Amino acid sequence: MTDLFDHPREVADDTASEQSAETQRRSERRRRAKRRAQRRRNAISFAVMIIALALLVGGAWVLVRPLLTPDDGPTTVSDYPGPGHGEVQVVIEDGASGGQIAETLVDANVVATSGAFISAFNANPDSASIQPGTYALQEEMRAADAVRALLDPASRADMVITVPEGVEAADIYERIATQLQVDVDDVQEATDEVAADYLPEEADGNIEGWLQASTYNIHPDDTPRSILETMVDRTVATLDDLDVPHEQREEMLNIASIIEAEVVLPEDRGRVARVVENRLAGCSGDRTIGMDSTLAYGLGIPAGEITKAQWNDASLPYNTREVPGLPPTPINSPGRASLEAALDPPEGDWCYFITVNLDTGETRFAETIEEHNENKALYREWLEENR
């Protein structure tokens, strides 16, 4: 009998095999597609990460770069080969940083770039010792040579005036005249001008005490007036820094100048300030502060040369044994430490003091006149033993 269906079981098996193979092929295609998609995602993630890192590094460089080189410096550090030529004067301001010095030198064509100077500045361990002042340098110097020149005192084109604490104005005039090689009368004339139109109103035209004890660089174009104005400016800056009210400034300079004249040991500044305050308040009964230094200043002689008649002369305005209150003006240029003592003396009932040993500076403070007389006896004993 003929098989009309041509072995249907075998046909079915073949069909199933073909379907299975097709399924496998589709599965493989799907797996390959997934792998390609995963690779694409990985590539995209990696690219995003690289871009983010680049942005992070770029942002950090933008923040850090100004710290490494001046804002206006060139991106490439270049330097003159040296040795330089000609002469140019540059002024290094007080407190100038390495970057600020670099800008000054670039402007004067001393060095080629700020970057070159800063590199040389950082490489020299002594560069922090560069002092403010006027320097005679050459144009087109090698940056390292410029740093060394700024460290060499021979390069200084200016002079220095030092005003120690406790120096009187008349001595300052002599120092200015000597440095500028002018007559002291020229300085006095400049003083009169400054007193008339430059001093703060609270000084009432009296310049004593307003010439800050400090060290000053004198530039080639300075005059007696410009130097005096600088000294006054520095005093005002100190008073501003200490928050001294304008109406108290003359009084504080006055008290500080007395402290400066009377104190031997720095640790006694505060107690001397308290004695002045207590005597002004009447601890001695008559509000006289009784300071030898004030009358010596008024007479223009050492305290040891004051006569008994002068001590008893109440017509002498600086005779604080006879005239109550502070003297008419400060008696010297006080330093900051004495100003700080005058502004904030320690608590205490001291009304008298005396230095009992001129070699060591030992000073005794007393609350009563009886104690003070005992201390005076100690001073007389010291004098007897050391004549």
Residue pairs with C-beta under 8 A, 6 or more apart in sequence:
69 77
69 114
69 115
69 118
70 99
70 102
70 103
70 114
70 115
70 118
72 103
72 114
73 102
73 113
73 114
73 115
73 118
74 113
74 114
74 115
76 115
77 113
77 115
77 116
77 119
78 112
78 113
78 115
78 116
79 111
79 112
79 113
79 116
79 142
79 143
80 111
80 112
80 116
80 140
80 141
80 142
80 143
81 142
82 140
82 141
82 142
82 145
83 138
83 141
83 142
83 145
84 110
84 137
84 138
84 139
84 140
84 141
84 142
84 145
85 138
85 139
85 140
86 138
86 139
87 136
87 137
87 138
88 108
88 109
88 110
88 136
88 137
88 138
88 139
89 134
89 135
89 136
89 137
89 157
89 220
90 104
90 105
90 108
90 110
90 134
90 135
90 137
91 104
91 133
91 134
91 135
91 219
92 101
92 104
92 130
92 131
92 132
92 133
92 134
92 135
92 150
93 100
93 104
93 132
94 132
94 217
95 132
96 104
96 132
98 117
98 118
98 121
98 122
98 127
99 114
99 118
101 117
101 121
101 130
101 150
102 111
102 114
102 115
102 117
102 118
102 121
103 114
105 111
105 117
105 137
105 146
106 112
106 113
106 114
106 117
108 137
108 139
109 139
109 140
110 137
110 138
110 139
110 140
110 141
110 146
111 117
111 141
111 142
111 143
111 146
112 140
112 143
116 143
117 143
117 146
117 147
119 143
120 143
120 144
120 146
120 147
121 127
121 143
121 147
123 144
124 144
124 147
124 148
124 151
126 151
127 147
127 151
129 151
130 147
130 150
130 151
132 217
133 156
133 157
133 158
133 160
133 217
133 219
134 156
134 157
134 158
134 217
134 219
134 220
135 149
135 150
135 155
135 156
135 157
136 155
136 156
136 157
137 146
137 149
137 150
137 155
141 149
149 155
157 220
158 217
158 218
158 219
158 220
159 179
159 217
159 218
160 179
160 215
160 216
160 217
160 218
161 175
161 176
161 179
161 215
161 216
161 218
161 227
162 175
162 214
162 215
162 216
163 172
163 175
163 211
163 212
163 213
163 214
163 215
163 216
163 231
163 333
164 213
165 213
165 260
165 332
165 333
165 334
165 335
165 337
165 338
166 213
166 257
166 260
166 261
166 332
166 333
166 334
166 335
167 213
167 332
167 333
168 208
168 297
168 331
168 332
168 333
169 191
169 207
169 208
169 211
169 332
169 333
172 211
172 231
172 333
173 184
173 187
173 188
173 191
174 184
176 182
176 187
176 224
176 227
176 228
177 183
177 184
177 186
177 187
177 224
179 218
180 187
180 218
180 222
180 223
180 224
180 227
182 224
186 224
187 224
187 228
189 224
190 223
190 224
190 225
190 228
191 207
191 224
191 228
193 225
194 207
194 225
194 228
194 229
194 232
195 203
195 205
195 206
195 207
196 205
198 228
198 229
198 232
199 205
199 206
199 207
199 210
199 232
200 210
200 232
200 236
200 246
200 249
201 246
202 246
202 247
202 249
202 250
203 209
203 210
203 249
203 250
204 250
206 250
206 328
206 329
206 330
207 228
207 232
208 257
208 329
208 330
208 331
208 332
208 333
209 235
209 250
209 253
209 254
209 256
209 257
209 329
209 330
209 331
209 332
209 333
209 334
210 231
210 232
210 235
210 253
210 330
210 333
211 228
211 231
211 232
211 235
211 333
212 231
212 232
212 234
212 235
212 238
212 333
213 333
213 334
213 335
214 231
214 234
216 227
216 230
216 231
218 227
235 253
238 336
238 339
239 249
239 252
239 339
242 336
242 339
242 340
242 343
244 252
244 339
244 343
250 330
251 326
252 339
252 342
252 343
253 330
253 334
253 339
254 326
254 327
254 329
254 330
254 331
255 273
255 276
255 277
255 326
255 342
256 330
256 334
256 335
256 338
256 339
256 341
256 342
257 330
257 331
257 332
257 333
257 334
257 338
258 272
258 276
258 289
258 291
258 293
258 294
258 326
258 327
258 331
259 269
259 272
259 273
259 276
259 334
259 338
259 341
259 342
260 332
260 333
260 334
260 335
260 338
261 291
261 293
261 297
261 331
261 332
262 272
262 291
262 293
262 353
263 269
263 272
263 338
263 363
264 355
264 361
264 363
265 361
265 362
265 363
266 337
268 353
268 363
269 337
269 338
269 341
270 341
270 344
270 345
270 346
271 345
271 346
271 348
271 350
271 353
271 365
272 341
272 353
273 338
273 341
273 342
273 345
274 345
274 346
274 347
274 348
274 350
275 350
275 351
275 352
275 353
275 365
276 289
276 291
276 342
276 345
277 345
278 348
278 349
278 350
278 351
279 287
279 288
279 289
279 290
279 351
280 287
280 289
280 325
280 326
281 287
283 349
283 351
284 290
284 351
284 352
284 369
286 324
287 324
287 325
288 320
288 321
288 322
288 323
288 324
288 325
289 320
289 325
289 326
290 320
290 321
291 320
292 303
292 306
293 303
293 331
294 318
294 319
294 320
294 327
294 331
295 303
295 306
295 310
295 311
295 316
295 318
295 319
295 320
295 321
296 302
296 303
296 306
297 318
297 327
297 331
297 332
298 316
298 317
298 318
298 319
298 327
299 306
299 310
299 316
299 318
310 316
310 319
311 319
311 321
311 322
312 322
313 319
313 322
314 322
314 323
316 322
316 323
317 323
317 327
317 328
318 327
318 328
318 331
320 326
320 327
334 342
348 365
349 367
350 365
350 366
350 367
351 366
351 367
351 368
351 369
351 372
352 365
352 366
352 367
352 369
352 371
352 372
352 375
353 363
353 364
353 365
353 366
353 372
353 375
354 363
354 364
354 372
354 375
354 376
354 379
355 361
355 362
355 363
355 364
355 379
356 362
356 363
356 364
356 375
356 378
356 379
356 382
357 382
358 382
358 386
359 386
364 375
364 378
366 372
366 374
366 375
